[in-house]
Every structure is written in C-alpha cells, then in structure tokens.
C-alpha cells in the first residue's frame, strides 16, 4: 500500500472546490438549447492560455462541480475548458415536473445540446483547436460529438470508462432492450425505471466507496457537494432514458464495433478501469478490437468506475495519459499519425477502509417498491416482447 499521496479530508476538498468554482477563473453562465431548455454551463479561463480548448462531458447523475479538481488542473496547464450539465440533471433545467428523474426520449438530444453550446461559445474565427473529453455517459456523448463535428473541427477525443454498453441489473442487456420498447409504449416512459425508488431519495447521505472510487475523501467531497446543492442529485432514470441510452449504445456498437463497421473518424483515447460495475468493459474491448486503425487504449488494473476521482495513484497516471494524448494532437490535420497502441497501468492502489453504508429510510422504501415493480415489469416485458416479435 502506497503512502506517496497524502489525501486532504473531504471537508478540505469541499472548501477547495467552492474556492475554485467562485474564482475569477470560472465563469458560470447559462445556455438555452434549441428547444428552449436552460442548461447550466461553465467556462474556465486559464491565466496563461496555450491556445487550445477542451470540451468536457460529465456522466449520468453528475454535475461539472464534481470535477472541479480536473478543471483546475487543465486550466493550470493553459487549457480553456467548456463544460455543461446535461439536461434533466445537475444544475440544468428539467424536462419533467419530477425534478429527480433523468429523462430523454432520444439520446442524440444530449449530443445536440453539446454541439449547440460549443458552436455558440467556440466555433468562431478565434476558435481553432478543440479536444473533447468525457466520462461514462459523457464518454459516449463525447464520441458522438467528435464523430459529428469531424476531424476538421475536433483534434482528439479522450474517454474515461465510456458507456458504450451499460449494465442493466436485474435484467440481461437484451431484456432491458425489450423493456425499453414496451414500458414507454404502455405509458410508463416518464416513470422511474425498475429497481429505482418511487419516493423521494437523498443519496447525498450515502457513501459508495466500493462501487465508485478507492478514494474515500474525494468521494466524500462529492457527497458534500450534493448535500450543499441537492438539485444535482437524481433518484434514477426514466424508462424512456433507458430506452434512449440502450438504442444509442446499440447504434454505436453496430456502426463501430461489429463486422463490417466503419472506421471511427477522430483520433481517440480510451481509459478502461478493470473493476467497473456500471458499464461493460467487454463493449469497450469490442470497439478497440474493431478500431485498430488508430487509437490508444489504456487499461487501468484494479480501478473502479470513477477514475477521475479515484485515488491519486490512479488519477496521476490517467491524467498524465490524457494530457499527453491531447497535447500530441494539437493542430490536427488529416495527415497526422494514427497508430494503434495498448497500454496497461498497474497503480499501487491502497485498501479502502470499511465503513457503514448509510441509507435514508425513504430510499430503502423506494428501492423496495422499485424491486416489486421489477417483477411486474418483467411480466410486462415478456408479454409485450412476445407481441412485439410476432
């Protein structure tokens, strides 16, 4: 176990986050999407610009405030950073009256929002060098944004634990796809998906160190941020969100990770934690195996899903890889080298101390109701699936 990285307490990290986000470096603004929904955005302006801009995409049930330390590091290196909270989560506007459910009917809406935002703030005569970075759901969004904008506008795309295919307990992937078609079709599209609570949920009072990160203090900082801004916390996704995300993953796999697939058009870096309980590492492997024409795969042994708030032994290695990759592709150009590389990182990850899982009573009750609904939904899926496939 390494002691090379002394970790500040979660309370100290929380105070640091507030200080950075309220500093002159950070410009908190809003952006109105083409459908009229207000989105919370953040621009980080470096004290000494290097002429390069990064668009950062957060994951599901996250906010850009969670990544204050990453944003601070990138601006210190001279990068201007643009980021936003996705619709129906974080500090952005909601599409449903129920504020703690994430809801979209088409995953491409996330991509539209990001492209509209970056086009409004970046694609002008002064905007000449752009890279995209994304985590988890934001990783898939980043890949789609870079794909759509093309190599003429995006120099590179870096993804961390990208949601190319997400885990769908208690159902297998294909069953989840059937549920995604059936439940919205019978009027349940705006309801929480099965297994999530129907009542109010306060996960800001929970700690999940063994599911997310080995760094209890960084995880605790995010918990404190949620407690301070309860609006950023979601109780779960809607059935329509599951359907939209499932279709987006299947479409991406079909286009870039199956026999006869196309070549992904932009230089890419993919960071893959081996101990990920939220997304399927196998789907990432499929993409990498079919995209050997050009990209860099970084496998991080022992890391959990939340790589960007992992222990410093992991973060320092991963951030070094991302920084080197982004820097190597400044300037762009069709003729740049597209060599395929695979790297395995073996950080000395410290043990995670055991500590109590704290759940609100309302959360437990809601989860129980979600489990009862799961049984009912499975029956609906079987019947509906049989009808759909006839």
C-alpha positions as CSV (number, residue, x, y, z in Angstrom):
1,X,0.0,0.0,0.0
2,X,1.5,3.4,-1.1
3,X,1.7,6.4,1.2
4,X,3.1,8.7,-1.5
5,X,0.0,10.7,-1.9
6,X,-1.4,12.3,1.3
7,X,-5.1,12.9,0.7
8,X,-6.8,16.0,2.1
9,X,-10.0,15.5,4.0
10,X,-13.4,15.6,2.3
11,X,-14.2,18.8,4.1
12,X,-10.9,20.5,3.0
13,X,-11.6,19.3,-0.6
14,X,-15.1,20.7,-0.4
15,X,-13.8,24.1,0.6
16,X,-11.2,24.0,-2.2
17,X,-13.9,23.2,-4.7
18,X,-16.0,26.2,-3.5
19,X,-13.0,28.4,-3.7
20,X,-12.1,27.4,-7.2
21,X,-15.6,27.5,-8.6
22,X,-16.1,31.0,-7.3
23,X,-12.7,32.2,-8.5
24,X,-12.1,34.6,-11.5
25,X,-11.1,31.5,-13.5
26,X,-14.6,30.2,-13.6
27,X,-17.5,31.8,-15.5
28,X,-20.8,30.2,-14.5
29,X,-23.4,31.0,-17.2
30,X,-26.4,29.5,-18.8
31,X,-27.2,28.4,-22.3
32,X,-30.6,27.9,-23.9
33,X,-30.9,24.8,-26.0
34,X,-32.8,25.0,-29.3
35,X,-35.9,23.5,-27.7
36,X,-35.9,26.3,-25.0
37,X,-34.5,24.3,-22.1
38,X,-32.0,26.3,-20.0
39,X,-28.7,24.5,-19.4
40,X,-26.1,25.4,-16.8
41,X,-22.7,25.9,-18.3
42,X,-19.2,26.7,-17.1
43,X,-16.2,28.3,-18.8
44,X,-12.8,28.0,-17.2
45,X,-10.3,30.6,-18.5
46,X,-6.7,29.8,-17.9
47,X,-4.3,32.5,-16.5
48,X,-1.8,31.7,-19.3
49,X,-3.7,30.3,-22.3
50,X,-2.0,27.8,-24.6
51,X,-4.4,28.4,-27.4
52,X,-6.3,25.0,-27.0
53,X,-9.8,24.5,-25.8
54,X,-11.3,21.3,-24.2
55,X,-14.9,20.4,-24.1
56,X,-15.6,18.2,-21.1
57,X,-18.7,15.9,-20.9
58,X,-19.8,14.6,-17.4
59,X,-21.5,11.3,-16.8
60,X,-25.0,10.3,-15.8
61,X,-26.2,11.8,-12.4
62,X,-23.3,14.1,-12.3
63,X,-22.5,17.9,-12.4
64,X,-19.5,19.8,-13.5
65,X,-19.0,20.9,-9.9
66,X,-17.9,17.3,-9.2
67,X,-14.9,17.7,-11.5
68,X,-13.6,21.0,-10.1
69,X,-10.1,19.5,-9.5
70,X,-9.8,18.2,-13.0
71,X,-10.9,21.6,-14.4
72,X,-8.4,23.4,-12.1
73,X,-5.6,21.2,-13.4
74,X,-6.5,21.7,-17.0
75,X,-6.6,25.5,-16.7
76,X,-3.3,25.4,-14.8
77,X,-1.9,23.7,-17.9
78,X,-3.2,26.5,-20.1
79,X,-6.4,25.0,-21.5
80,X,-9.6,26.8,-21.8
81,X,-12.4,24.4,-20.7
82,X,-16.0,24.4,-21.7
83,X,-18.5,22.2,-19.9
84,X,-22.2,21.9,-19.2
85,X,-24.6,20.0,-17.1
86,X,-26.7,17.7,-19.3
87,X,-30.5,18.3,-19.5
88,X,-32.5,16.9,-16.6
89,X,-29.5,16.6,-14.3
90,X,-27.0,18.7,-12.4
91,X,-27.8,22.4,-12.3
92,X,-29.6,22.4,-15.7
93,X,-33.3,22.6,-16.4
94,X,-35.6,19.6,-16.1
95,X,-38.0,18.3,-18.8
96,X,-40.4,16.7,-16.3
97,X,-42.2,18.0,-13.2
98,X,-40.5,15.4,-11.1
99,X,-37.1,17.0,-10.7
100,X,-35.0,14.0,-9.5
101,X,-35.6,11.7,-12.6
102,X,-33.3,12.0,-15.6
103,X,-35.4,11.9,-18.8
104,X,-34.8,12.0,-22.5
105,X,-36.6,10.3,-25.3
106,X,-33.7,10.5,-27.8
107,X,-30.0,10.2,-26.7
108,X,-29.0,12.4,-29.6
109,X,-30.6,15.3,-27.7
110,X,-27.5,15.3,-25.4
111,X,-25.3,15.5,-28.5
112,X,-27.3,18.3,-29.9
113,X,-27.1,20.3,-26.7
114,X,-23.3,19.9,-26.6
115,X,-22.8,20.9,-30.2
116,X,-25.1,23.8,-30.0
117,X,-23.3,25.0,-26.9
118,X,-19.8,24.6,-28.2
119,X,-20.8,26.1,-31.6
120,X,-22.2,29.2,-29.7
121,X,-19.1,29.6,-27.5
122,X,-16.2,28.3,-29.6
123,X,-16.6,27.9,-33.4
124,X,-15.8,31.5,-34.4
125,X,-12.6,32.9,-36.0
126,X,-10.7,32.6,-32.7
127,X,-11.6,29.0,-32.1
128,X,-9.2,26.8,-33.9
129,X,-8.1,23.9,-31.7
130,X,-10.6,21.7,-29.8
131,X,-10.4,18.4,-28.0
132,X,-13.2,16.5,-26.3
133,X,-13.0,14.6,-23.0
134,X,-15.9,12.6,-21.5
135,X,-16.5,10.2,-18.6
136,X,-19.1,7.3,-18.6
137,X,-22.3,8.5,-20.3
138,X,-20.3,11.6,-21.2
139,X,-17.8,9.4,-22.9
140,X,-20.4,8.1,-25.3
141,X,-21.6,11.7,-25.8
142,X,-18.0,12.8,-26.4
143,X,-17.5,10.1,-29.0
144,X,-20.8,11.2,-30.8
145,X,-19.9,14.9,-30.6
146,X,-16.5,14.3,-32.1
147,X,-17.9,12.0,-34.7
148,X,-20.5,14.5,-35.8
149,X,-18.1,17.5,-35.8
150,X,-15.4,15.6,-37.6
151,X,-11.7,15.7,-37.7
152,X,-11.8,19.2,-39.3
153,X,-13.1,20.7,-36.0
154,X,-12.0,18.2,-33.3
155,X,-8.4,17.2,-32.9
156,X,-8.9,14.3,-30.5
157,X,-11.4,12.7,-28.2
158,X,-10.5,11.1,-24.8
159,X,-13.0,8.9,-23.0
160,X,-12.8,7.5,-19.4
161,X,-14.9,4.4,-18.7
162,X,-17.2,5.3,-21.6
163,X,-20.7,4.0,-21.6
164,X,-20.6,2.1,-24.8
165,X,-22.8,-0.5,-23.1
166,X,-24.1,-0.1,-19.6
167,X,-25.1,-2.8,-17.0
168,X,-28.8,-3.3,-16.5
169,X,-29.4,-5.3,-13.3
170,X,-31.5,-7.2,-12.6
171,X,-32.1,-7.8,-16.3
172,X,-29.8,-9.0,-19.1
173,X,-28.9,-6.5,-21.8
174,X,-31.4,-7.8,-24.4
175,X,-34.3,-8.0,-21.8
176,X,-33.5,-4.4,-20.9
177,X,-33.9,-3.5,-24.6
178,X,-37.3,-5.1,-24.7
179,X,-38.3,-3.2,-21.5
180,X,-37.2,-0.1,-23.2
181,X,-39.6,-0.6,-26.1
182,X,-42.5,-1.9,-24.0
183,X,-42.7,0.3,-21.0
184,X,-42.8,3.7,-22.8
185,X,-45.3,2.2,-25.3
186,X,-47.7,1.4,-22.4
187,X,-47.5,4.9,-21.0
188,X,-44.7,4.4,-18.4
189,X,-41.9,6.3,-20.3
190,X,-41.7,9.1,-17.7
191,X,-41.7,6.8,-14.7
192,X,-38.6,5.7,-12.8
193,X,-37.1,2.6,-14.4
194,X,-37.4,-0.6,-12.5
195,X,-35.2,-1.0,-9.4
196,X,-35.2,2.7,-8.6
197,X,-37.3,4.4,-5.9
198,X,-40.7,5.9,-6.5
199,X,-40.5,8.1,-3.4
200,X,-38.1,11.0,-2.6
201,X,-34.4,9.9,-2.5
202,X,-31.5,11.6,-0.8
203,X,-28.3,9.8,-1.9
204,X,-26.3,12.7,-0.6
205,X,-26.5,10.8,2.7
206,X,-24.9,7.7,1.3
207,X,-21.4,6.6,0.6
208,X,-20.5,4.1,-2.1
209,X,-16.7,3.7,-1.9
210,X,-16.6,0.1,-3.0
211,X,-18.7,0.8,-6.1
212,X,-17.2,4.1,-7.3
213,X,-13.7,5.0,-6.0
214,X,-11.0,3.9,-3.7
215,X,-10.6,7.4,-2.6
216,X,-13.0,7.9,0.3
217,X,-12.2,11.6,0.7
218,X,-12.7,12.5,-2.9
219,X,-15.9,10.5,-2.9
220,X,-16.9,12.3,0.3
221,X,-16.3,15.7,-1.3
222,X,-18.8,14.8,-4.0
223,X,-21.3,13.7,-1.2
224,X,-20.8,17.1,0.5
225,X,-21.3,18.9,-2.8
226,X,-24.6,17.0,-3.3
227,X,-25.7,17.9,0.2
228,X,-24.8,21.6,-0.4
229,X,-26.7,21.6,-3.8
230,X,-29.5,18.9,-3.5
231,X,-30.8,19.7,-7.0
232,X,-27.8,17.9,-8.5
233,X,-28.9,14.6,-7.1
234,X,-31.1,12.3,-9.1
235,X,-33.2,9.4,-7.8
236,X,-33.0,7.4,-11.0
237,X,-33.5,7.4,-14.8
238,X,-36.9,7.2,-16.5
239,X,-37.9,4.2,-18.6
240,X,-37.6,6.4,-21.7
241,X,-34.0,7.3,-20.7
242,X,-33.1,3.6,-20.5
243,X,-34.6,3.1,-23.9
244,X,-32.8,6.1,-25.4
245,X,-29.5,5.1,-23.9
246,X,-29.9,1.4,-24.9
247,X,-30.6,2.4,-28.5
248,X,-27.7,4.8,-28.6
249,X,-25.3,2.1,-27.3
250,X,-26.6,-0.5,-29.8
251,X,-26.3,2.0,-32.7
252,X,-22.8,2.9,-31.8
253,X,-21.7,-0.7,-31.5
254,X,-23.3,-1.5,-34.8
255,X,-21.5,1.3,-36.5
256,X,-18.1,1.0,-35.0
257,X,-17.7,-2.4,-33.2
258,X,-19.2,-5.1,-35.3
259,X,-18.3,-6.9,-38.5
260,X,-18.2,-4.6,-41.5
261,X,-18.1,-1.5,-39.2
262,X,-16.8,1.9,-40.2
263,X,-13.6,3.5,-39.1
264,X,-14.0,6.0,-36.2
265,X,-13.0,9.3,-37.8
266,X,-11.2,11.2,-34.9
267,X,-8.1,10.1,-33.0
268,X,-9.3,8.6,-29.8
269,X,-8.0,7.6,-26.4
270,X,-10.0,5.1,-24.2
271,X,-9.3,4.6,-20.5
272,X,-10.7,1.3,-19.2
273,X,-10.9,0.5,-15.5
274,X,-11.0,-3.2,-15.0
275,X,-13.3,-3.2,-11.9
276,X,-16.2,-1.3,-13.3
277,X,-19.7,-2.3,-12.1
278,X,-21.6,0.3,-14.1
279,X,-20.5,-0.2,-17.7
280,X,-19.4,-3.3,-19.7
281,X,-15.7,-3.4,-20.2
282,X,-16.4,-6.0,-22.9
283,X,-18.1,-3.5,-25.1
284,X,-15.1,-1.2,-24.9
285,X,-12.9,-4.2,-25.9
286,X,-15.1,-4.7,-28.9
287,X,-14.7,-1.1,-30.0
288,X,-11.0,-1.3,-29.5
289,X,-10.6,-4.6,-31.4
290,X,-12.5,-3.2,-34.4
291,X,-10.8,0.2,-34.4
292,X,-7.2,-0.9,-34.7
293,X,-6.7,1.7,-37.4
294,X,-5.8,4.3,-34.9
295,X,-6.3,5.0,-31.2
296,X,-4.8,4.4,-27.8
297,X,-6.2,2.0,-25.2
298,X,-5.2,2.5,-21.5
299,X,-6.3,-0.3,-19.2
300,X,-6.1,0.5,-15.5
301,X,-5.9,-2.6,-13.4
302,X,-7.9,-2.5,-10.2
303,X,-9.5,0.9,-10.8
304,X,-13.2,1.4,-10.2
305,X,-15.6,3.3,-12.5
306,X,-15.0,6.8,-11.1
307,X,-11.4,7.1,-12.5
308,X,-11.3,10.9,-12.4
309,X,-12.0,10.9,-8.6
310,X,-10.0,7.8,-7.9
311,X,-7.1,7.7,-5.5
312,X,-4.1,9.8,-6.6
313,X,-2.1,6.7,-7.5
314,X,-4.7,6.1,-10.3
315,X,-5.5,9.7,-11.2
316,X,-1.9,10.8,-11.7
317,X,-1.3,8.0,-14.2
318,X,-4.6,8.5,-16.1
319,X,-4.4,12.3,-16.2
320,X,-0.8,12.1,-17.5
321,X,-2.1,9.8,-20.3
322,X,-4.9,12.2,-21.2
323,X,-2.7,15.3,-21.1
324,X,0.0,13.7,-23.3
325,X,-2.6,12.5,-25.8
326,X,-4.4,15.9,-26.1
327,X,-1.0,17.7,-26.4
328,X,0.2,15.3,-29.1
329,X,-2.8,16.2,-31.3
330,X,-2.7,19.9,-31.1
331,X,-3.1,21.4,-34.5
332,X,-5.0,18.5,-36.0
333,X,-4.8,17.7,-39.7
334,X,-5.8,14.7,-41.8
335,X,-2.2,13.6,-42.2
336,X,-1.4,13.1,-38.5
337,X,-0.2,9.7,-37.4
338,X,-3.0,7.2,-36.4
339,X,-1.0,4.4,-34.7
340,X,-3.0,1.9,-32.5
341,X,-1.4,1.4,-29.1
342,X,-2.4,-0.6,-26.0
343,X,-1.0,0.3,-22.5
344,X,-1.7,-1.4,-19.1
345,X,-1.3,0.7,-16.0
346,X,-0.7,-1.1,-12.7
347,X,-1.1,1.5,-9.9
348,X,-0.4,0.7,-6.3
349,X,-4.0,1.1,-5.1
350,X,-4.5,1.4,-1.3
351,X,-7.0,-0.6,0.5
352,X,-10.4,1.0,1.1
353,X,-11.4,1.2,4.7
354,X,-14.6,-0.5,5.6
355,X,-17.3,1.9,6.8
356,X,-21.0,1.9,7.2
357,X,-23.4,2.2,4.2
358,X,-25.8,4.9,5.3
359,X,-29.2,4.9,3.6
360,X,-32.2,7.1,4.2
361,X,-35.4,5.3,5.2
362,X,-37.2,6.8,2.3
363,X,-34.5,5.5,0.0
364,X,-34.9,2.0,1.3
365,X,-38.7,2.1,0.9
366,X,-38.4,3.5,-2.6
367,X,-35.9,0.8,-3.5
368,X,-38.3,-1.9,-2.2
369,X,-41.1,-0.5,-4.3
370,X,-38.8,-0.5,-7.3
371,X,-38.0,-4.2,-6.7
372,X,-41.7,-5.0,-6.6
373,X,-42.1,-3.1,-9.8
374,X,-39.3,-5.0,-11.4
375,X,-41.2,-8.2,-11.1
376,X,-44.3,-6.6,-12.6
377,X,-42.2,-5.1,-15.4
378,X,-40.6,-8.4,-16.2
379,X,-44.1,-9.9,-16.8
380,X,-45.0,-6.9,-19.0
381,X,-41.8,-7.3,-20.9
382,X,-42.3,-11.0,-21.5
383,X,-45.8,-10.4,-22.8
384,X,-45.0,-7.2,-24.7
385,X,-41.9,-8.7,-26.2
386,X,-43.8,-11.7,-27.4
387,X,-46.3,-9.4,-29.1
388,X,-43.6,-7.1,-30.5
389,X,-41.6,-10.0,-32.0
390,X,-44.7,-11.6,-33.7
